[in-house]
Amino acid sequence: MVFNALASLALVMIVAGLGLLAISVTLTRRARRHGRYLKALLQLGGQNLEPLAVAGAAWPILQAAGWGYLCLGGDWFGHAVRLELGQVSDAMGKRRPAHMMAFQIDSETDVRLKLELMHKEGTGDNWLFAEQLARVVALLLETSLRTRTQALSAALAERAALSLYLQHDMRNLAQWVIWVGADFGACCNDQALLGMAKRLQKNAPLAKERAQRLITALGHQPADDHAQCIDLGEALSTAAHLAGLELEVVGNANGWIAQVLLVRALDNLFTNLAANWRARVQARPVIHVHSLPANADDPAMAQIHFISPWQSSEAPLAPEKLFEPFASGRPGGLGLGLYQARKSLLKAGGRLNAVQTAQGLEFTLLVPLCKP
């Protein structure tokens, strides 16, 4: 009797030992596999990937670790982005719904992204390993974004910001001088010269105003950044004249915005887009201006809407690159014009959006309406 009991106990201990050994071997294998996945992810961190490319590069590793679905979406410098990898059905377990993890990754007002992942398991060692890999991917994405935005923040810190803005303002003014010289050089008779002289006489006060603004900034004199009521139709025509353009403004509205912010936004827009319009001299650009009533999301706004045509030789920027700093579609461009225009309107409580269409870039500007 005693012998049978001891034999049974020994058998139980042997079975338990074998079970523990099997579990140990399994966990060791999974830990080693997890270590390989983790090493592969960390190697991605040394590849200097674009922030929006991190999730796609990490997806094969996440998929091998059991993640069935990934979604990265949000706002990237004013452009809506969305990346979906895998299928929701791949993340569904046999007996329970998929387990989800979500990470919010922001950078001031420029970038707001949300990373969502779905896994068919929500417990056990497989889940613990997979969860750690997801956190590493989120950290890689955030690190890549911080590297990008911190470089920009350093460039736009006090003195650097002044230098960048002045550099682009001086470029705009120099571009106007080039256009005036080209237009005068193209005059073939006295009548054409007289017409250009009258146009120069009309634009000279505007150029003088911009030059004085540069001198003021170089002298570190504070600019008047107080919001005021501004006739947007008149402001559009003034900025267009300086870019060598004649506009057709349809409608009108008054905006409540600091003049320095509106001037910077419009100058950068028209200087960037003027070459496209000047190449199509047969038609004047048409810009629509009207008021929008307040709604649940926004106060009353003035909307400015127009389309900048494509040039036949132009290679359009990717949509997410339109307002990204230091990204330019023009040879020799600084990549700051559209970025500065958008930032100026955001600072004033407005917005600047652009959509690529078959006809060209379709711009929408929103400016707070003038206070009653």
matplotlib code that plots the C-alpha trace (Angstrom):
import matplotlib.pyplot as plt

x = [0.0, 2.8, 4.8, 1.9, 1.5, 5.2, 5.1, 2.1, 3.8, 7.0, 5.0, 3.2, 6.6, 8.0, 5.0, 5.1, 8.9, 8.4, 5.6, 7.8, 10.6, 8.3, 7.0, 10.6, 11.7, 8.7, 9.2, 12.9, 12.1, 9.5, 11.9, 14.6, 12.2, 11.0, 14.7, 15.2, 12.1, 13.2, 16.6, 15.1, 13.0, 15.9, 17.8, 15.0, 15.8, 19.2, 18.0, 16.9, 13.4, 10.8, 8.3, 5.5, 7.6, 8.3, 5.0, 5.3, 8.9, 8.0, 4.8, 6.4, 8.0, 4.7, 2.8, 5.2, 4.6, 0.8, -0.5, -3.2, -4.1, -2.3, -3.8, -1.8, -3.9, -4.2, -2.9, 0.6, 1.4, -2.2, -2.7, -4.8, -2.8, -4.0, -2.1, -3.8, -2.0, -3.4, -7.0, -9.3, -10.4, -6.8, -6.7, -9.9, -9.4, -11.6, -13.3, -12.7, -12.6, -9.3, -7.3, -6.4, -3.6, -3.6, -1.0, -1.4, 1.6, 1.6, 4.0, 2.5, 0.0, 1.9, 1.4, -1.3, -1.1, -2.9, -1.4, -3.8, -2.9, -5.1, -3.9, -5.9, -4.6, -5.0, -3.4, -0.5, 3.2, 2.6, 0.6, 3.2, 5.9, 3.7, 2.7, 6.3, 7.0, 4.1, 5.4, 8.8, 7.2, 5.3, 8.5, 10.4, 7.6, 7.6, 11.4, 11.5, 8.9, 10.7, 14.0, 12.2, 10.3, 13.2, 15.4, 12.7, 12.3, 16.0, 15.9, 13.0, 14.3, 14.5, 17.5, 17.1, 13.4, 14.2, 16.8, 14.5, 11.6, 13.8, 15.6, 12.3, 10.9, 14.1, 13.7, 10.1, 11.3, 14.2, 11.7, 9.6, 12.7, 13.4, 9.9, 10.0, 13.3, 12.0, 8.8, 10.7, 13.2, 10.3, 8.9, 9.4, 8.0, 7.5, 3.8, 4.7, 7.4, 4.9, 2.5, 5.2, 6.3, 2.7, 2.5, 5.8, 4.6, 1.6, 3.6, 6.5, 4.6, 4.0, 7.6, 8.7, 6.3, 7.8, 11.4, 10.6, 9.2, 12.5, 14.5, 12.3, 12.8, 16.5, 16.6, 14.8, 11.9, 8.7, 6.1, 2.5, 0.9, -2.5, -5.5, -7.6, -10.4, -8.9, -10.6, -9.5, -10.3, -8.0, -5.3, -5.5, -5.1, -2.2, -0.3, -1.0, 0.2, 3.6, 3.8, 3.2, -0.4, -3.8, -6.6, -10.3, -11.7, -15.3, -17.1, -15.6, -15.3, -13.5, -11.0, -10.0, -6.2, -2.9, -1.7, 1.8, 0.4, -2.0, 0.7, 3.2, 0.7, -0.4, 3.1, 4.4, 1.4, 1.5, 5.2, 5.2, 2.3, 2.9, 5.1, 2.2, -0.2, 2.2, 2.8, -0.9, -1.2, -4.5, -6.6, -6.4, -6.5, -10.0, -10.3, -13.5, -14.1, -17.2, -18.3, -19.1, -21.5, -20.4, -21.0, -20.5, -16.8, -15.7, -16.5, -17.6, -14.9, -14.0, -13.2, -10.7, -10.7, -8.7, -6.9, -3.3, -2.8, -0.1, 2.8, 3.4, 6.9, 6.0, 6.5, 3.9, 4.9, 3.3, 0.2, 1.7, 4.7, 2.9, 3.1, 6.1, 9.1, 12.1, 10.2, 10.1, 8.9, 10.8, 14.5, 16.4, 13.3, 13.7, 10.6, 9.3, 6.8, 3.7, 4.8, 5.1, 1.8, 0.0, 1.7, 0.8, -2.9, -2.8, -1.4, -4.3, -6.9, -7.4, -6.4, -4.8, -5.6, -4.7, -6.0, -4.4, -6.9, -6.6, -6.6, -4.0, -3.6, -7.0, -6.4, -8.8, -7.9, -10.0, -9.6, -11.6, -14.4, -14.1, -15.6, -19.0]
y = [0.0, 2.3, 1.2, 2.1, 5.5, 6.2, 5.0, 7.2, 10.2, 9.6, 9.4, 12.7, 14.3, 13.0, 14.2, 17.6, 17.9, 17.0, 19.6, 22.3, 21.3, 21.6, 25.0, 26.2, 25.1, 26.8, 30.1, 30.0, 29.6, 32.4, 34.7, 34.1, 34.8, 37.9, 38.9, 38.6, 40.7, 43.3, 43.5, 43.9, 46.8, 48.5, 48.2, 50.2, 53.0, 53.4, 53.7, 57.4, 56.5, 59.2, 59.3, 58.1, 55.2, 53.7, 51.8, 50.2, 49.2, 47.6, 45.8, 42.5, 42.2, 43.0, 40.6, 37.8, 38.5, 38.0, 41.5, 41.2, 44.8, 48.3, 51.7, 55.0, 58.1, 61.7, 65.2, 65.6, 69.3, 70.1, 67.0, 64.0, 60.8, 57.2, 53.9, 50.6, 47.3, 43.8, 42.9, 43.3, 39.7, 38.5, 39.9, 38.2, 35.2, 32.1, 32.7, 36.3, 39.7, 41.2, 43.0, 46.6, 49.0, 52.7, 55.4, 59.1, 60.8, 64.6, 67.5, 70.9, 71.9, 70.5, 66.7, 64.7, 61.0, 57.9, 54.4, 51.5, 47.8, 44.7, 41.3, 38.1, 37.4, 39.5, 37.3, 34.9, 35.1, 35.6, 38.7, 40.0, 39.7, 41.2, 44.1, 45.1, 45.1, 47.4, 49.8, 49.8, 50.7, 53.5, 54.8, 54.5, 56.6, 59.2, 59.4, 59.8, 62.6, 64.3, 64.2, 65.9, 68.5, 69.3, 70.1, 72.4, 74.0, 74.6, 76.2, 78.4, 79.4, 83.2, 84.2, 81.3, 82.1, 85.7, 84.5, 82.1, 84.5, 87.3, 85.0, 84.1, 87.6, 88.9, 86.1, 87.2, 90.8, 89.7, 87.6, 90.7, 92.6, 89.7, 89.8, 93.6, 93.3, 90.5, 92.4, 95.6, 93.5, 92.1, 95.5, 96.0, 99.5, 102.8, 102.0, 98.8, 100.6, 103.2, 100.6, 98.8, 102.1, 102.8, 99.4, 99.9, 103.2, 101.5, 98.7, 100.8, 101.8, 98.1, 97.2, 100.1, 98.9, 95.3, 96.7, 98.8, 95.8, 94.0, 96.9, 97.0, 93.3, 93.6, 96.3, 94.0, 96.5, 94.9, 94.4, 95.3, 91.9, 93.1, 91.8, 94.3, 94.5, 94.1, 94.1, 90.8, 91.6, 94.6, 92.6, 89.9, 92.4, 94.2, 90.9, 89.8, 93.1, 92.7, 89.2, 90.6, 89.3, 90.8, 89.1, 88.8, 88.8, 87.5, 88.5, 90.1, 89.8, 91.4, 89.4, 89.9, 89.2, 90.9, 92.6, 91.2, 87.6, 88.2, 89.9, 87.1, 84.4, 86.0, 87.1, 83.5, 82.0, 84.3, 84.3, 80.5, 80.3, 83.3, 81.5, 79.0, 81.9, 84.0, 81.1, 81.3, 84.9, 84.3, 84.3, 86.2, 84.1, 84.0, 84.1, 83.6, 85.3, 84.9, 84.6, 81.4, 81.4, 80.0, 76.3, 73.7, 73.4, 76.9, 80.6, 82.7, 82.7, 84.3, 81.8, 82.5, 79.8, 79.5, 77.0, 77.3, 75.6, 73.0, 73.7, 71.2, 70.5, 70.5, 67.4, 67.8, 67.2, 64.3, 65.6, 65.2, 67.2, 70.4, 72.1, 70.2, 72.5, 72.2, 70.3, 72.1, 71.1, 74.0, 73.8, 76.0, 76.4, 76.8, 74.7, 77.4, 79.4, 77.3, 76.3, 79.9, 80.8, 78.0, 78.8, 82.5, 81.7, 79.1, 81.8, 84.0, 81.3, 80.5, 77.6, 76.9, 73.7, 72.4, 69.6, 68.2, 68.2, 67.6, 71.3, 72.2, 72.9, 73.9, 76.2, 77.1, 79.8, 80.5, 83.8, 84.8, 87.2, 90.8, 91.4, 93.2]
z = [0.0, 1.0, -2.0, -4.3, -2.8, -3.2, -6.7, -7.5, -5.9, -7.9, -11.1, -10.3, -9.6, -12.8, -14.8, -13.1, -13.7, -17.4, -17.6, -16.0, -18.4, -21.4, -20.2, -19.6, -23.0, -24.6, -22.7, -23.6, -27.3, -27.1, -25.2, -27.8, -30.6, -28.8, -28.5, -32.2, -32.9, -30.4, -32.0, -35.4, -34.2, -32.5, -35.8, -37.5, -35.0, -36.5, -40.1, -39.8, -41.2, -41.9, -39.0, -41.3, -42.6, -39.2, -38.8, -42.3, -41.7, -38.3, -39.6, -40.7, -37.2, -35.5, -37.7, -36.9, -33.2, -33.7, -34.4, -37.0, -37.7, -37.5, -38.2, -38.1, -38.7, -37.9, -38.9, -40.4, -40.9, -41.9, -44.1, -43.1, -43.2, -42.7, -43.0, -42.5, -42.5, -42.0, -41.5, -38.5, -39.1, -38.8, -35.2, -34.1, -31.7, -31.9, -28.5, -27.7, -29.5, -30.6, -27.9, -28.8, -27.9, -28.8, -28.6, -29.0, -30.5, -30.8, -31.5, -30.6, -33.3, -36.3, -35.8, -34.1, -34.8, -33.3, -33.5, -33.0, -33.0, -32.6, -31.4, -31.1, -27.6, -24.5, -21.9, -21.5, -22.4, -26.1, -25.3, -22.9, -25.5, -28.2, -26.0, -25.4, -29.1, -29.7, -27.1, -28.7, -32.1, -30.6, -28.9, -32.3, -34.0, -31.2, -31.2, -35.0, -34.7, -31.8, -33.8, -36.7, -34.7, -32.4, -35.4, -36.6, -33.1, -32.9, -36.3, -35.3, -31.9, -31.5, -33.7, -36.1, -36.5, -37.3, -39.8, -41.5, -41.8, -43.1, -45.5, -47.1, -47.0, -48.7, -51.3, -52.0, -52.5, -54.7, -56.8, -57.3, -58.6, -61.0, -62.3, -62.8, -64.7, -66.9, -67.7, -68.6, -70.7, -72.6, -73.6, -77.3, -77.8, -76.0, -75.3, -73.6, -71.6, -70.5, -69.4, -67.3, -65.8, -64.7, -63.2, -61.4, -60.1, -58.7, -57.1, -55.8, -52.5, -51.8, -52.4, -50.2, -47.4, -47.6, -47.6, -44.6, -42.8, -43.4, -42.1, -39.0, -38.4, -38.9, -36.4, -33.9, -33.6, -32.4, -35.1, -34.5, -34.1, -32.7, -34.5, -36.4, -38.9, -42.4, -45.8, -47.2, -50.8, -50.6, -48.8, -51.5, -54.4, -52.6, -52.1, -55.7, -57.1, -55.4, -56.9, -60.3, -60.6, -61.4, -59.5, -60.0, -56.5, -56.3, -53.1, -50.0, -46.2, -43.4, -41.3, -37.7, -37.9, -37.2, -40.4, -40.1, -40.0, -42.9, -45.0, -44.3, -45.2, -48.5, -49.5, -49.1, -50.9, -53.9, -54.2, -54.3, -56.7, -58.9, -61.5, -62.2, -62.8, -64.8, -67.1, -68.0, -69.1, -70.9, -67.7, -64.4, -61.2, -59.7, -55.9, -54.1, -50.7, -48.5, -44.9, -43.1, -40.1, -36.7, -36.1, -33.4, -34.2, -35.4, -34.8, -37.7, -40.4, -43.7, -46.4, -49.2, -52.0, -55.2, -57.5, -58.5, -61.9, -62.4, -64.7, -67.4, -66.2, -62.5, -60.3, -57.5, -54.0, -52.1, -50.3, -46.9, -47.9, -49.0, -45.6, -44.2, -43.5, -45.8, -48.4, -51.7, -55.2, -56.8, -57.7, -55.2, -53.0, -49.3, -48.5, -46.0, -48.0, -47.5, -44.0, -42.9, -44.5, -42.6, -39.3, -39.6, -40.1, -37.3, -35.0, -35.9, -35.2, -38.8, -41.1, -44.4, -46.3, -49.8, -51.9, -55.1, -58.0, -61.8, -62.3, -59.7, -56.0, -54.5, -51.5, -48.7, -46.2, -43.1, -41.2, -38.2, -39.1, -38.1, -34.7, -34.8]

ax = plt.figure().add_subplot(projection="3d")
ax.plot(x, y, z, "-o")
ax.set_aspect("equal")
plt.show()
